[in-house]
């Protein structure tokens, strides 16, 4: 079990946990959810020689949280990483990629929130989506693909609802491992 730590920028407490060695994958949790639900996914990725940094989303805007994510990356000595997130956490990952482009190798979106389709220039994006997700429906990922077909790839988890990162953890971890191809 990985210990959860607290980062306190500007008197806001943000939970995070880091484990493993190797290239870093940052996973930002969906708004209102603890980082624990991403624990099994993180452990599987660690077994595949990744270092995984899980971060709680908090209650700020995506761009405000982008700074906190980079501050936590600095605190645990992560120079650059694949930035990922679930639901709202994916919006935070996209904001980090836009605001701190040089710190991001690519973006992993576990479900795509509706709204702004802006992506950081030149970065690859993997969208993993549950085919039965009603909170971040597959149509959102398809819209992102249509906006940047040369950089966006989609993997659908058959029957996966919004909590597919924890309920379909094998398929989710396989999609990440296969896309990053670190063997």
DODREN-996150 format. One record per residue: residue in one letter; z, x, y of N, C-alpha, C in turn. Coordinates in steps of 0.02 Angstrom, whole numbers. Each point is the difference from the previous one (the first is absolute). Layout:
# residues N
SITE   aa     n_c3     n_c1     n_c2    ca_c3    ca_c1    ca_c2     c_c3     c_c1     c_c2
SITE    A        Z        X        Y        Z        X        Y        Z        X        Y
...
***
This chain:
# residues 183
SITE   aa     n_c3     n_c1     n_c2    ca_c3    ca_c1    ca_c2     c_c3     c_c1     c_c2
SITE    X        0       42      -59        0      -42       59        0       44       62
SITE    X      -42      -16       47       -5       37       62       47      -30       51
SITE    X       36       42       35       46      -24       52      -38      -22       62
SITE    X       18      -57       26      -28      -25       63       38       33       57
SITE    X      -37       23       50       30       30       58      -16      -42       61
SITE    X       35       12       54      -11      -38       62      -22       47       55
SITE    X      -54      -18       33      -25       37       59       16      -44       59
SITE    X       27       28       54       22      -41       56      -31       21       67
SITE    X      -65      -13        8      -30       15       65       17      -55       50
SITE    X       18       18       60       14      -50       52       48      -54      -23
SITE    X       51       20      -38       53      -46      -24      -26      -54      -47
SITE    X      -59       10      -30      -26      -47      -51        6       34      -67
SITE    X       31      -33      -48        8       29      -67      -60      -18      -43
SITE    X      -34       51      -26      -58      -10      -43       14       34      -67
SITE    X       -2      -39      -54       12       28      -66      -61       37      -25
SITE    X       13       55      -36      -55       36      -32       26       37      -61
SITE    X      -45       18      -44       16       39      -59      -59       45      -14
SITE    X       14       61      -22      -53       48      -16       15       31      -67
SITE    X      -52        8      -40        8       31      -66      -65       33      -22
SITE    X        7       49      -44      -58       32      -30      -24       60       38
SITE    X      -50       32      -29      -33       58       28      -75       -9       -7
SITE    X      -37       28       46      -72       -6       -2      -26      -32       63
SITE    X      -63      -19        0      -29      -34       58       41      -64       15
SITE    X       10      -14       63       44      -56       19      -38      -65       10
SITE    X       29      -53      -27      -21      -69       12       58      -34       35
SITE    X      -13      -29       58       51      -39       36      -14      -73      -15
SITE    X       52      -37      -18       -5      -72      -13       48      -36       47
SITE    X      -27      -41       45       40      -39       46        7      -70      -29
SITE    X       62      -23       -7       14      -65      -29      -23      -57       46
SITE    X       -9      -59      -29      -17      -59       40       61      -18       42
SITE    X      -12      -33       56       53      -20       46       51      -43      -35
SITE    X       63       16       10       55      -40      -28       18       17      -72
SITE    X      -34       48      -30       15       18      -69       30       70       -3
SITE    X       48       10      -45       29       67       -8      -50       46      -35
SITE    X       10       64        6      -47       47      -32        7        2      -75
SITE    X       53      -29      -27       13        3      -72      -56      -30      -42
SITE    X      -33      -53       25      -52      -32      -41      -60       45      -11
SITE    X       -6       53       39      -54       49      -10       23       59      -42
SITE    X       61       -3      -26       29       56      -37      -36       16      -65
SITE    X      -17      -50      -40      -34       13      -63      -69       30       13
SITE    X      -36      -27       49      -65       28       19        8       73       21
SITE    X       51       14       40       12       69       22       15       46      -59
SITE    X       42      -23      -46       18       41      -57      -61       17      -43
SITE    X      -45      -48       -9      -61       13      -39      -43       51       36
SITE    X       -7       -6       65      -41       48       38       32       70       -2
SITE    X       66        3        1       35       65       -5      -15       32      -68
SITE    X       -2      -41      -52      -16       26      -67      -71       29       -3
SITE    X      -43      -23       46      -69       25        4       -6       56       52
SITE    X       56       31       17        2       59       44      -14      -15       74
SITE    X       22      -58       23       -1      -15       71       71        5       27
SITE    X        5       12       64       63       -8       36       -7      -68       35
SITE    X       51      -43       -7       -5      -67       29       56      -10       50
SITE    X      -18      -22       59       46      -17       53       -6      -75       12
SITE    X       54      -37      -17        1      -72       12       39      -13       65
SITE    X      -26      -45       42       31      -14       64        3      -76       11
SITE    X       57      -25       24        7      -71       17      -39      -14       64
SITE    X      -26      -61        6      -41      -17       57       40      -14       63
SITE    X       60      -25       -6       38      -16       60      -29      -61       35
SITE    X       19       -9       63      -21      -61       35      -39       13       64
SITE    X      -23       61       10      -39       16       59      -74      -14      -12
SITE    X      -41       13       50      -72       -7       -9      -26       57      -43
SITE    X      -61       -9      -25      -30       51      -43       -6       67       37
SITE    X      -20       -2       63       -9       63       37       67       32       17
SITE    X       52      -39       13       67       29       11       25       32      -64
SITE    X      -11      -33      -57       22       28      -64      -41       61      -20
SITE    X      -62        5       24      -41       59      -15       36       64       23
SITE    X       29       -2       59       37       59       24       60       14      -45
SITE    X       36      -51      -22       57       10      -44      -22       30      -67
SITE    X      -57      -23      -26      -26       28      -63      -13       75        8
SITE    X      -33       19       55      -14       71       11       64       39       11
SITE    X       49      -30       34       64       34        9       35       12      -68
SITE    X       -4      -49      -45       29        9      -67      -40       53      -38
SITE    X      -66       -2        5      -41       52      -32       22       69       24
SITE    X       12        7       65       24       64       28       68       18      -29
SITE    X       45      -48       -5       68       13      -24        0       25      -72
SITE    X      -48      -23      -40       -2       21      -71      -56       52      -11
SITE    X      -25       27       55      -49       55       -2      -65      -17      -35
SITE    X      -28      -58       18      -66      -20      -24      -50        9       57
SITE    X      -46       47       -9      -49       15       52      -54      -53        2
SITE    X      -26      -19      -59      -52      -52       -4        8      -37      -66
SITE    X      -29      -60       -2       10      -42      -60      -53      -54       -3
SITE    X       -4      -30      -58      -36      -64       -8       50      -52       23
SITE    X      -19      -42       49       44      -50       28      -16      -68      -30
SITE    X       49      -29      -32      -10      -65      -32       53      -49       21
SITE    X      -14      -63      -11       48      -51       14      -19      -66      -32
SITE    X       51      -41       -8       -7      -66      -31        5      -53       55
SITE    X      -49      -44        5        1      -53       51        6       30       70
SITE    X       53      -19       37       11       28       67        6       76       -3
SITE    X       27       27      -53        4       72       -8      -69       33        2
SITE    X      -51      -36      -24      -68       26        5      -24        2       72
SITE    X       21      -49       40      -17        1       71       33       60       34
SITE    X       61       16      -21       34       60       26      -39       62      -20
SITE    X      -22        4      -63      -39       57      -24      -64        8       41
SITE    X      -33      -55       14      -61        3       41       16       24       70
SITE    X       57      -22       28       21       23       67       15       74        0
SITE    X       32       26      -52       12       72       -5      -67       37        0
SITE    X      -47      -26      -39      -66       32       -4      -36        0       68
SITE    X        8      -53       38      -31       -4       66       35       45       51
SITE    X       67       -2        0       39       35       51       13       74      -16
SITE    X       -1       17      -64       16       68      -22      -52       23      -52
SITE    X      -63       -5       18      -56       11      -45        6       65      -39
SITE    X       24       53       33        3       66      -31       54        5      -55
SITE    X       43      -50       -6       53        1      -50      -19      -39      -63
SITE    X      -59      -32        1      -18      -47      -52      -62       23      -38
SITE    X        5        3      -66      -57       19      -43      -44      -60      -17
SITE    X       30      -59       -1      -34      -62      -17       51      -56        0
SITE    X      -24      -61       -9       43      -59        4       -4      -40      -65
SITE    X       59      -21      -24        6      -42      -60       31      -66       21
SITE    X      -38      -54       -4       25      -65       22       13      -44      -61
SITE    X       63      -19       -9       19      -44      -55        3      -71       28
SITE    X      -57      -32        2       -7      -64       34      -14       13       73
SITE    X      -45      -39       30      -20       11       70       20      -61       41
SITE    X       38       12       53       18      -54       46      -62      -23       38
SITE    X       -1      -64       18      -55      -27       41        6       29       70
SITE    X      -56        0       36        2       23       69      -46       58       13
SITE    X       24       45       42      -38       58       23      -27       40      -59
SITE    X      -65       14        1      -32       38      -54      -12       73       19
SITE    X       32       23       54      -11       69       23       28       50      -51
SITE    X      -42       49      -16       20       55      -44      -10       66       36
SITE    X       41       49      -17       -9       67       28      -67       28      -23
SITE    X      -34       32       45      -66       28      -15        3       53      -54
SITE    X      -47       -3      -46       -9       53      -49       47        2      -59
SITE    X       51      -42       -2       47        1      -55      -19      -49      -55
SITE    X        5       21      -63      -13      -46      -55       58      -50       -7
SITE    X      -17      -60      -23       49      -54       -7       -8      -31      -68
SITE    X       55       -4      -37        2      -36      -63       40      -64       11
SITE    X      -31      -57      -14       34      -65        2       14      -20      -71
SITE    X       63      -12      -16       19      -29      -64       26      -69       17
SITE    X      -27      -51      -33       20      -68       17        8      -43      -62
SITE    X       47      -46        4       11      -47      -53      -49      -58        6
SITE    X      -34      -17      -54      -50      -54        4       31      -68       16
SITE    X       65       -8      -13       34      -63       13       50        6       58
SITE    X       -8       50       42       46       12       56      -16      -50       55
SITE    X       48      -43       16      -10      -49       54       27       25       67
SITE    X       41       52        0       28       28       62      -50       47       33
SITE    X      -28       45      -39      -53       45       23      -60      -12      -47
SITE    X      -37      -54       11      -52      -20      -47      -57       51       -4
SITE    X      -35        1      -57      -55       46      -10      -54       -3       54
SITE    X       -8      -57       32      -50       -6       54       14       50       56
SITE    X       64       18       11       16       48       52      -27       69      -18
SITE    X        8       20      -62      -27       64      -23      -76        1        3
SITE    X      -31      -56      -18      -73       -5        2      -25        6       72
SITE    X       37      -28       48      -19        6       71        4       73       22
SITE    X       50       36      -23        7       71       17      -58       40      -31
SITE    X      -18      -17      -61      -57       32      -33      -65      -12       39
SITE    X      -10      -62       22      -60      -16       39       -2       38       66
SITE    X       59       13       29        4       35       64      -14       75       -7
SITE    X       15       29      -59       -8       72      -10      -21       14      -73
SITE    X      -59      -23      -20      -19        5      -71       -8       72      -25
SITE    X      -10       47       45       -8       70      -20       67       35      -14
SITE    X       56      -31       20       65       33       -8       51      -39      -39
SITE    X      -12      -65      -10       50      -43      -33      -21      -12      -73
SITE    X       48        9      -45       -9      -18      -71       53      -52      -17
SITE    X      -18      -46      -44       47      -54      -19       11        0      -75
SITE    X       63       -7      -20       19      -13      -69       40      -64        0
SITE    X      -21      -49      -40       36      -63       -5       42       -2      -64
SITE    X       61      -22        7       46       -8      -56       -6      -73      -23
SITE    X      -31      -10      -57      -13      -68      -26       65      -38       -8
SITE    X        5      -58       33       59      -42       -5       59       23       42
SITE    X       -7       55       35       56       27       39       14      -41       62
SITE    X       63      -17       10       22      -33       61       19       51       52
SITE    X       36      -22       52       17       46       54       44       58      -22
SITE    X       42      -11      -50       45       53      -22      -31       44      -55
SITE    X      -66        3       -3      -33       39      -53       22       73       -2
SITE    X       20       33       56       21       70       -8       61        9      -46
SITE    X       41      -52       -6       57        5      -46      -11      -41      -63
SITE    X      -38      -53        3      -11      -43      -58      -58       24      -44
SITE    X      -47       36       29      -57       28      -36       -3       75       15
SITE    X       57       33      -11        9       69       20      -48       47      -37
SITE    X      -13      -13      -64      -45       43      -38      -70        1       30
SITE    X      -27      -59       13      -67       -5       29       -2       30       70
SITE    X       54      -11       38        2       27       68        2       76       -1
SITE    X       44       28      -42        5       74       -2      -64       31      -27
SITE    X      -31      -33      -50      -62       26      -27      -54        3       55
SITE    X       -4      -53       40      -51       -2       53       10       57       50
SITE    X       63       13       18       15       55       47      -17       67      -32
SITE    X       25       10      -61      -13       64      -35      -74       12       -9
SITE    X      -37      -51      -21      -72        7      -11      -36       16       65
SITE    X       19      -33       54      -33       11       64       14       71       27
SITE    X       62       21       -6       18       66       26      -18       56      -48
SITE    X       -7      -16      -65      -24       46      -51       31       70        4
SITE    X       67        2      -10       37       63        7       16       34      -65
SITE    X      -41       -5      -50       16       32      -64      -33       67       -8
***
